[in-house]
Structures are given as structure tokens and as C-alpha cells.
């Protein structure tokens, strides 16, 4: 694997606490943003140590699927399969305090709350976010659910 990719992999492992995970699959694809600019995405699937894909090819519970912007290194998507976060919990907001979750999302993504993402729904155990362009809602959504630890979908 080339040096730049290996650095990105190591950075994500540290940033997201994936020390008990092994990167099993990866892929590259491109997306167009709201300005019709092409961005390149590095997508990784981190399986919990000792686990394998099922016979139908689906990922085991606790797999972290991480998409990052190849050029900026910012996290674009983070999904824990079946809502099981088996990463280092100390690196994630553990309470439903909105401000803590918003700060964490800003740190991981480089986005600014109120300008580039907004709260779509605020419930006791779930915050749902959507993208925004200069405070105008844009129909891409994400959510955070709270149980004993935070799960980002």
C-alpha cells in the first residue's frame, strides 16, 4: 500500500479508536458536491478483530464503515453496523448533550454547525442531522443515537 494511503489508514485508526479492528475492505469512488465539484472518497470497512463477513457477504455487527475525503482527510460518513459501536468509547461523545455531539461532528468532518449542517430532529435518545448550504437545508441526513455509547449512522 502506498505511503499516503497507509498514513490515512493509521490516522483513521487513531482518530476513531479502531485499535481492536482490522481493515478488511476498501474502495475509492467519487462524488459531486452541491457546487458540482468532484470529490474522491476513500471508503474503508473495519471489522472487529476475529470476525468475518457472513456467507451472504454482509458485515458483522460492530464493523465500522468509514468514508473519508481523500484530499482533506475529513470524515464524510461513519456507520457502525447494526448500531454496535465496538471502537474505543473514550473518543466519542457519551452523553446526549447536543453541544458535545456538535463539537465532535465539527472536529471529525471540518463542517460548521449552523452553516453546513443543522439539527433535523432532537429526541431523547437520538439527534438527527441534515446538511445545509449557508443555513439552507439540503436533504442529506445523518443521526446519532444514544445508548450506553454513541452510535453514528
Backbone as CSV, one residue per row, in Angstrom:
resi,resn,N_x,N_y,N_z,CA_x,CA_y,CA_z,C_x,C_y,C_z
1,UNK,0.858,-1.171,0.000,0.000,0.000,0.000,0.901,1.230,0.000
2,UNK,0.525,2.257,-0.747,1.406,3.415,-0.825,1.411,4.190,0.489
3,UNK,2.426,5.019,0.651,2.674,5.722,1.914,1.525,6.649,2.315
4,UNK,0.961,7.381,1.355,-0.135,8.304,1.662,-1.368,7.545,2.166
5,UNK,-1.698,6.435,1.521,-2.840,5.630,1.968,-2.591,5.045,3.348
6,UNK,-1.393,4.543,3.572,-1.085,3.954,4.873,-1.190,4.993,5.981
7,UNK,-0.774,6.224,5.701,-0.900,7.297,6.691,-2.370,7.584,6.976
8,UNK,-3.205,7.635,5.943,-4.643,7.867,6.141,-5.262,6.747,6.981
9,UNK,-4.893,5.523,6.693,-5.412,4.373,7.441,-5.012,4.479,8.907
10,UNK,-3.742,4.761,9.160,-3.259,4.889,10.538,-3.940,6.043,11.263
11,UNK,-4.112,7.169,10.568,-4.771,8.334,11.176,-6.214,8.013,11.566
12,UNK,-6.945,7.340,10.690,-8.336,6.988,10.990,-8.403,5.993,12.142
13,UNK,-7.499,5.025,12.164,-7.471,4.053,13.272,-7.327,4.794,14.604
14,UNK,-6.424,5.767,14.653,-6.209,6.546,15.880,-7.391,7.460,16.182
15,UNK,-7.810,8.213,15.187,-8.862,9.221,15.361,-10.177,8.608,15.833
16,UNK,-10.505,7.415,15.328,-11.785,6.783,15.639,-11.670,5.636,16.639
17,UNK,-10.457,5.388,17.151,-10.286,4.353,18.172,-10.542,2.952,17.664
18,UNK,-10.058,2.638,16.487,-10.309,1.336,15.863,-9.155,0.360,16.102
19,UNK,-8.579,0.387,17.303,-7.421,-0.451,17.632,-7.776,-1.932,17.695
20,UNK,-9.024,-2.246,17.994,-9.471,-3.640,18.067,-10.194,-4.049,16.785
21,UNK,-9.855,-3.382,15.695,-10.468,-3.642,14.394,-9.377,-3.856,13.352
22,UNK,-9.737,-4.558,12.315,-8.842,-4.776,11.183,-9.537,-4.284,9.915
23,UNK,-8.811,-3.491,9.122,-9.393,-3.029,7.869,-9.417,-4.208,6.897
24,UNK,-10.624,-4.664,6.568,-10.777,-5.842,5.710,-11.018,-5.480,4.253
25,UNK,-11.727,-4.359,4.023,-12.043,-3.987,2.648,-11.910,-2.480,2.498
26,UNK,-11.587,-2.085,1.279,-11.564,-0.650,0.986,-11.880,-0.438,-0.484
27,UNK,-12.261,0.806,-0.784,-12.630,1.145,-2.150,-12.479,2.653,-2.323
28,UNK,-12.431,3.085,-3.553,-12.411,4.503,-3.893,-13.592,4.791,-4.807
29,UNK,-14.204,5.917,-4.609,-15.249,6.357,-5.525,-15.279,7.872,-5.530
30,UNK,-16.050,8.422,-6.421,-16.129,9.879,-6.496,-17.563,10.328,-6.296
31,UNK,-17.685,11.540,-5.780,-18.986,12.166,-5.567,-18.927,13.579,-6.108
32,UNK,-20.081,14.104,-6.421,-20.201,15.521,-6.788,-20.827,16.235,-5.602
33,UNK,-20.257,17.382,-5.229,-20.843,18.145,-4.130,-21.887,19.120,-4.666
34,UNK,-22.445,19.927,-3.768,-23.519,20.844,-4.154,-23.060,21.916,-5.140
35,UNK,-21.743,22.102,-5.284,-21.201,23.060,-6.255,-20.789,22.373,-7.556
36,UNK,-21.179,21.090,-7.689,-20.857,20.274,-8.853,-19.353,20.022,-8.987
37,UNK,-18.649,20.047,-7.854,-17.223,19.732,-7.837,-17.062,18.251,-7.502
38,UNK,-16.076,17.619,-8.113,-15.818,16.210,-7.854,-14.937,16.065,-6.628
39,UNK,-15.344,15.183,-5.722,-14.510,14.827,-4.575,-14.275,13.323,-4.631
40,UNK,-13.106,12.910,-4.186,-12.754,11.498,-4.185,-12.823,10.974,-2.764
41,UNK,-13.491,9.842,-2.610,-13.768,9.263,-1.305,-12.997,7.953,-1.158
42,UNK,-12.342,7.804,-0.017,-11.664,6.573,0.363,-12.568,5.897,1.392
43,UNK,-13.155,4.772,1.023,-14.107,4.063,1.873,-13.440,2.822,2.459
44,UNK,-13.560,2.665,3.778,-12.924,1.544,4.475,-13.949,0.802,5.321
45,UNK,-13.777,-0.512,5.418,-14.609,-1.340,6.288,-13.691,-1.995,7.310
46,UNK,-13.890,-1.627,8.571,-13.070,-2.102,9.685,-13.869,-3.133,10.484
47,UNK,-13.477,-4.398,10.396,-14.166,-5.463,11.126,-13.576,-5.573,12.527
48,UNK,-14.417,-5.874,13.529,-13.866,-6.166,14.857,-12.911,-7.359,14.743
49,UNK,-11.824,-7.328,15.507,-10.850,-8.421,15.464,-11.536,-9.771,15.643
50,UNK,-11.127,-10.735,14.833,-11.642,-12.093,14.932,-12.967,-12.327,14.232
51,UNK,-13.509,-11.322,13.574,-14.803,-11.506,12.901,-14.607,-11.559,11.389
52,UNK,-15.570,-12.157,10.743,-15.547,-12.297,9.288,-16.916,-11.923,8.727
53,UNK,-16.943,-11.646,7.442,-18.218,-11.383,6.764,-19.051,-12.660,6.779
54,UNK,-20.360,-12.509,6.788,-21.239,-13.680,6.762,-21.233,-14.292,5.359
55,UNK,-21.873,-15.433,5.232,-21.921,-16.135,3.944,-22.520,-15.282,2.838
56,UNK,-23.451,-14.396,3.199,-24.061,-13.543,2.179,-23.238,-12.283,1.900
57,UNK,-22.077,-12.165,2.547,-21.184,-11.034,2.296,-21.430,-9.823,3.169
58,UNK,-22.436,-9.895,4.049,-22.714,-8.731,4.896,-21.689,-8.627,6.024
59,UNK,-21.498,-7.416,6.483,-20.516,-7.145,7.523,-21.044,-7.563,8.891
60,UNK,-20.142,-8.020,9.776,-20.570,-8.391,11.125,-20.910,-7.160,11.966
61,UNK,-21.722,-7.363,12.997,-22.057,-6.280,13.930,-20.768,-5.684,14.482
62,UNK,-20.756,-4.365,14.628,-19.581,-3.683,15.158,-18.595,-3.234,14.098
63,UNK,-18.837,-3.623,12.845,-17.970,-3.157,11.765,-18.140,-1.649,11.613
64,UNK,-17.021,-0.948,11.508,-17.055,0.495,11.264,-16.843,0.722,9.775
65,UNK,-17.811,1.344,9.134,-17.685,1.716,7.728,-17.382,3.207,7.716
66,UNK,-16.200,3.553,7.215,-15.707,4.927,7.288,-15.402,5.423,5.884
67,UNK,-15.981,6.554,5.522,-15.670,7.219,4.257,-14.971,8.521,4.588
68,UNK,-13.817,8.742,3.956,-13.110,10.000,4.171,-12.826,10.669,2.834
69,UNK,-12.787,11.976,2.873,-12.403,12.763,1.704,-10.920,12.508,1.473
70,UNK,-10.588,12.007,0.307,-9.207,11.617,0.030,-8.240,12.789,0.132
71,UNK,-8.664,13.979,-0.254,-7.751,15.123,-0.271,-7.647,15.823,1.073
72,UNK,-8.755,15.975,1.780,-8.712,16.700,3.059,-8.511,15.775,4.253
73,UNK,-8.855,14.495,4.109,-8.758,13.561,5.223,-9.922,13.658,6.196
74,UNK,-10.902,14.514,5.915,-12.029,14.670,6.836,-13.008,13.507,6.683
75,UNK,-13.641,13.151,7.791,-14.610,12.060,7.799,-15.880,12.522,7.094
76,UNK,-16.333,11.757,6.132,-17.577,12.061,5.406,-18.743,11.249,5.952
77,UNK,-18.484,9.987,6.291,-19.511,9.104,6.839,-18.859,8.161,7.843
78,UNK,-19.617,7.835,8.867,-19.190,6.835,9.844,-20.427,6.063,10.260
79,UNK,-20.421,4.777,9.977,-21.565,3.924,10.303,-21.037,2.710,11.053
80,UNK,-21.676,2.388,12.172,-21.376,1.145,12.874,-22.498,0.166,12.547
81,UNK,-22.118,-0.971,11.981,-23.086,-1.957,11.512,-23.931,-2.467,12.675
82,UNK,-25.229,-2.482,12.454,-26.258,-2.894,13.419,-26.249,-2.024,14.676
83,UNK,-25.716,-0.810,14.559,-25.727,0.126,15.678,-24.803,-0.245,16.816
84,UNK,-23.854,-1.155,16.577,-22.933,-1.604,17.618,-21.606,-0.877,17.450
85,UNK,-21.285,0.000,18.398,-20.014,0.725,18.367,-19.016,-0.037,19.220
86,UNK,-18.094,-0.750,18.578,-17.100,-1.537,19.302,-15.735,-0.857,19.291
87,UNK,-15.707,0.422,18.972,-14.458,1.193,18.975,-14.178,1.706,20.387
88,UNK,-13.066,2.396,20.549,-12.679,2.987,21.832,-13.686,4.072,22.212
89,UNK,-14.517,3.778,23.194,-15.604,4.684,23.579,-15.130,6.031,24.098
90,UNK,-13.904,6.109,24.580,-13.425,7.371,25.155,-13.278,8.465,24.100
91,UNK,-13.292,8.101,22.831,-13.119,9.078,21.758,-14.436,9.623,21.211
92,UNK,-15.558,9.133,21.724,-16.872,9.524,21.225,-17.659,10.216,22.332
93,UNK,-18.531,11.146,21.964,-19.400,11.734,22.987,-20.254,10.627,23.616
94,UNK,-20.333,10.603,24.943,-21.065,9.527,25.614,-22.394,9.983,26.183
95,UNK,-22.707,11.224,26.025,-23.984,11.700,26.545,-24.768,12.344,25.415
96,UNK,-26.002,12.633,25.707,-26.841,13.256,24.689,-26.791,14.777,24.769
97,UNK,-25.729,15.325,25.353,-25.567,16.781,25.389,-25.277,17.243,23.965
98,UNK,-26.213,17.968,23.394,-26.123,18.362,21.988,-24.808,19.046,21.652
99,UNK,-24.374,19.953,22.512,-23.165,20.724,22.220,-21.946,19.818,22.071
100,UNK,-21.850,18.767,22.902,-20.722,17.837,22.801,-20.747,17.077,21.480
101,UNK,-21.919,16.655,21.075,-22.061,15.918,19.817,-21.730,16.827,18.638
102,UNK,-22.236,18.047,18.671,-21.986,19.002,17.584,-20.497,19.299,17.468
103,UNK,-19.826,19.535,18.595,-18.379,19.792,18.572,-17.622,18.606,17.996
104,UNK,-18.023,17.383,18.364,-17.350,16.187,17.869,-17.533,16.067,16.353
105,UNK,-18.753,16.309,15.875,-19.011,16.238,14.433,-18.190,17.297,13.699
106,UNK,-18.135,18.503,14.236,-17.335,19.561,13.604,-15.864,19.163,13.535
107,UNK,-15.358,18.579,14.612,-13.949,18.163,14.653,-13.659,17.057,13.641
108,UNK,-14.559,16.083,13.531,-14.344,14.946,12.639,-14.509,15.311,11.166
109,UNK,-15.441,16.210,10.884,-15.798,16.468,9.487,-15.245,17.763,8.924
110,UNK,-14.891,18.692,9.804,-14.476,20.008,9.332,-15.652,20.889,8.941
111,UNK,-16.886,20.420,9.182,-18.082,21.202,8.872,-18.401,22.156,10.018
112,UNK,-19.167,23.190,9.724,-19.564,24.174,10.722,-21.060,24.064,10.978
113,UNK,-21.411,23.855,12.259,-22.820,23.768,12.628,-23.501,25.105,12.359
114,UNK,-24.694,25.038,11.811,-25.457,26.242,11.508,-25.228,26.749,10.096
115,UNK,-24.096,26.395,9.502,-23.818,26.792,8.119,-23.820,25.586,7.187
116,UNK,-23.237,24.468,7.642,-23.100,23.308,6.772,-23.883,22.087,7.248
117,UNK,-24.311,22.096,8.494,-25.227,21.059,8.961,-26.084,21.614,10.087
118,UNK,-27.297,21.060,10.183,-28.295,21.532,11.142,-28.926,20.337,11.845
119,UNK,-29.554,20.582,12.980,-30.316,19.530,13.647,-31.671,19.425,12.958
120,UNK,-31.986,18.227,12.516,-33.262,17.963,11.863,-34.297,17.486,12.877
121,UNK,-33.869,16.636,13.811,-34.771,16.104,14.831,-33.991,15.943,16.126
122,UNK,-34.606,16.323,17.231,-33.982,16.253,18.549,-34.917,15.484,19.472
123,UNK,-34.582,14.209,19.702,-35.379,13.369,20.585,-34.506,12.919,21.745
124,UNK,-35.115,12.276,22.728,-34.394,11.905,23.945,-33.134,11.092,23.668
125,UNK,-33.219,10.104,22.810,-32.076,9.234,22.562,-31.530,9.338,21.147
126,UNK,-31.927,10.357,20.414,-31.461,10.477,19.038,-31.438,11.933,18.600
127,UNK,-30.319,12.309,18.006,-30.216,13.586,17.302,-30.085,13.251,15.833
128,UNK,-30.861,13.889,14.995,-30.769,13.657,13.553,-30.295,14.953,12.919
129,UNK,-29.291,14.832,12.063,-28.699,15.990,11.407,-28.977,15.943,9.919
130,UNK,-28.931,17.102,9.291,-29.005,17.164,7.839,-28.038,18.232,7.350
131,UNK,-27.635,18.069,6.116,-26.692,19.011,5.514,-27.376,20.342,5.251
132,UNK,-26.569,21.379,5.203,-27.072,22.719,4.898,-26.052,23.420,4.014
133,UNK,-26.530,24.363,3.256,-25.665,25.225,2.460,-26.014,26.646,2.867
134,UNK,-25.086,27.283,3.566,-25.327,28.638,4.078,-26.681,28.742,4.766
135,UNK,-26.909,27.878,5.720,-28.078,27.751,6.603,-29.337,27.225,5.936
136,UNK,-29.323,26.980,4.647,-30.490,26.412,3.979,-30.375,24.894,3.981
137,UNK,-31.441,24.225,4.375,-31.429,22.766,4.482,-31.185,22.107,3.121
138,UNK,-30.439,21.013,3.170,-30.071,20.242,1.998,-30.367,18.799,2.360
139,UNK,-31.130,18.058,1.629,-31.672,16.776,2.067,-30.680,15.619,2.102
140,UNK,-29.608,15.738,2.833,-28.753,14.614,3.202,-28.847,14.534,4.709
141,UNK,-29.089,13.378,5.265,-29.295,13.312,6.707,-28.315,12.352,7.365
142,UNK,-28.073,12.583,8.641,-27.275,11.709,9.487,-27.907,11.720,10.858
143,UNK,-27.548,10.778,11.697,-28.147,10.764,13.025,-27.162,10.216,14.042
144,UNK,-27.410,10.534,15.300,-26.670,10.000,16.431,-27.683,9.424,17.396
145,UNK,-27.496,8.176,17.782,-28.396,7.549,18.740,-27.606,7.319,20.017
146,UNK,-28.259,7.463,21.156,-27.579,7.344,22.432,-28.100,6.141,23.194
147,UNK,-27.206,5.275,23.549,-27.499,4.209,24.483,-26.346,4.246,25.472
148,UNK,-25.673,3.156,25.750,-24.538,3.222,26.654,-23.359,3.939,26.007
149,UNK,-23.369,4.027,24.693,-22.337,4.765,23.973,-22.963,5.370,22.731
150,UNK,-22.273,6.298,22.132,-22.812,6.968,20.952,-22.630,6.099,19.719
151,UNK,-23.607,6.090,18.865,-23.533,5.417,17.579,-23.817,6.446,16.505
152,UNK,-22.942,6.535,15.529,-23.145,7.469,14.433,-23.559,6.669,13.217
153,UNK,-24.642,7.075,12.581,-25.146,6.364,11.398,-25.098,7.278,10.204
